[in-house]
Amino acid sequence: MDGAELELERRSKFLNSLIQKKKAIEQQDQTERLNVKVRASDMPLPLQNRAFRCARDQLDSMPGKLDSKRLALALKKEFDSTYGPAWHCIVGTSFGSYVTHSLGGFLYFSIDKVYILLFKTAVEPLDH
């Protein structure tokens, strides 16, 4: 590479790092606004944001007491219809779990005092 190509690559890397920093700050701002804490995840940020928004909307629409079944069903349906089957969702204030999930399909987070585990498993057709 000549000098101009090296300079172009250096500038490209620098701009890329600025974009990544900006995205990280925006993600942090959104999670703070929604009162979300990510506990564990290997899910891409756009999917995480969709889960946070869906959970927040459902919680805000519940008058009074938490309906964990309704929240779990809403998240599962949202993710099944948008990202394909087979999503699973566990919602509660106290639970344990040990699950196997598809790569990029795991999110464990809290919103207010509710804990949500959302994960995807592979679906394989049965051979008969």
Salt bridges, closest charged atoms under 4 A:
GLU7 OE2 - ARG10 NH2 2.63
GLU7 OE2 - ARG11 NE 2.84
GLU9 OE2 - LYS13 NZ 3.33
GLU26 OE2 - LYS22 NZ 2.43
ASP57 OD1 - ARG53 NH2 3.09
ASP60 OD1 - ARG56 NE 3.16
GLU78 OE2 - ARG50 NE 2.60
ASP80 OD2 - LYS76 NZ 2.56
ASP112 OD2 - ARG56 NH2 2.67
